[in-house]
Amino acid sequence: MQIEYLVHLERHALAAGGYLAHLTLNAPRRLNALSPEMVELLYRLLVEIRDDDDAVAVFLDGAGSDVFCSGDDALRIRESALSNPGGPAVEAEAFFAREYATAYMIHRFNKPVIVWASGAVIGAGLGLMAGASHRIVTDTSRLSMPEMTIGLFPGVGASWFLGQMPGATGLFCGLTGAELMPADALYAGLADYCLSVSSKREVLQALLHLDWCDDADWNHQQLTEKLTDIEAHQGVALGISHLKQSREWIDLCCGQLDPVRIENKICSYRGAKPWLKSASVGLQRGASSAAKLIFRQLERGSGLGLADIFRMELVLAVNRVRDPEFAEGVRACLLDKDRSPRWCYDSIAEVPDAEIDALFCAPWAKHPLANL
C-alpha cells in the first residue's frame, strides 16, 4: 500500500463554506495498527487541518467496522529493537516520538475532534481516542490496554486517562488488560456517546448540516447538542458495566499501597464473575516487570500535567523496548504465538527496584518532546 493511502483524508464541503475533515486510518489488513509511515502521515494531516481556516472539525475513524485501531505495530518495533540489541532502537524511537506528539496534538487541538471508535480499540488506539473532544463508541466497541502481555506498559497518555478513571479502576485495567464494553467506556469516562455501528453515514450527514462557523467554542457546543440528541433518539442498549459492578472489589483490592499484595489479590481471585476471572488471567500471563513499572508509572504520573506525562511515557517507551522482556513478549504473543513467554521474573516481588528506576532516566541530552 502506498504511504499516502495509509491515512485517507476526505474533505466534506459545508453549505456555508469550509469543510469537515474526515480522516480514516486505512490499513485494514493490519487491523489499522499504527506504523511509522501511518503516524507520520496522520501528524502531517492534523497539522494541515489545524492551520487551515476552512477546516471546522476533524472526524477520525478506522477502515472497516471491526476495528478502529489495534495499537502499535509491535512486530515492526521489535525488529527495530533487535537490530541494535540493548542500544537505541532508532526507527522505534522516532516512531514513538511522532506518535506521542500526534496524540498530544489531539488533546490540544484548536477545533473539535470527533473519534468514531467502533470495533476493537486497543492500546495506542485508545491513546488516540482519549484526547478527542467528542469520543463515540458503538455497540460493537471493545476497549483494552493489554500491553503488559508483551512486556510493555499502557502509553500514549495512559498515565493521564487511566488516572482519571473512577477509584482504582484505571490501575486495575492497566495491570490486567481487561476488556471494556461500551457501558464500561462510558462509566470510566473514556467515551462520551454510544451510537449504533450502522449509523455512521447518518451521523456524518447530520454533522454536515450543522451551522458551522469560525468560532470553535460555538462549534463544540452545537456538536455536543447534536450528538446528545442522536444518542437519545437511537437509545442503544448498553447492557451492564462489568467495571461498575466490580468497582467495590477493585477498590478494596487495589486500594492497598503494596504492589505485591495487590498482585496476589488479583491473581488469586476465585469469585464467580467471569470478567474478573479473565482479568486475573491477564495479569498472571503478563510480565511482572511490566506490572511493577505500571504501578510506578501511574504513581509518578498522578502529579504531572499532560505534557509532562507524555514526556515521561516517551522515556519509558524508548527504554523499555530495549529490554529483552519486550522482544520475548512479542515473540510469544504475535510471532510464534505459543502464548508461553519466558519472562525474567515470576512475580513483582522479584523485580529489582533499580531496574524500574532506570527506565525513568532519559537516554538523550534533549528530550524530543521538549517543546510540547
Salt bridges, closest charged atoms under 4 A:
GLU10 OE2 - HIS12 ND1 3.84
GLU37 OE2 - ARG76 NH2 2.63
GLU40 OE2 - ARG44 NE 3.70
GLU40 OE1 - ARG98 NE 2.87
GLU48 OE2 - ARG11 NH2 2.57
ASP51 OD1 - ARG50 NE 2.96
ASP61 OD2 - HIS22 NE2 2.95
ASP61 OD2 - LYS200 NZ 2.86
ASP73 OD2 - ARG30 NH1 3.93
GLU91 OE1 - ARG76 NE 3.10
GLU93 OE2 - ARG322 NH2 2.83
ASP192 OD1 - ARG135 NH2 3.02
ASP251 OD2 - ARG247 NE 2.50
ASP308 OD1 - ARG311 NH1 2.69
ASP323 OD2 - ARG320 NH1 3.71
GLU328 OE2 - ARG331 NH2 2.79
ASP336 OD2 - ARG331 NH1 2.90
ASP338 OD2 - ARG331 NH1 2.61
ASP353 OD1 - LYS292 NZ 2.62
ASP353 OD1 - ARG296 NH2 3.67
ASP357 OD1 - ARG296 NH1 2.40
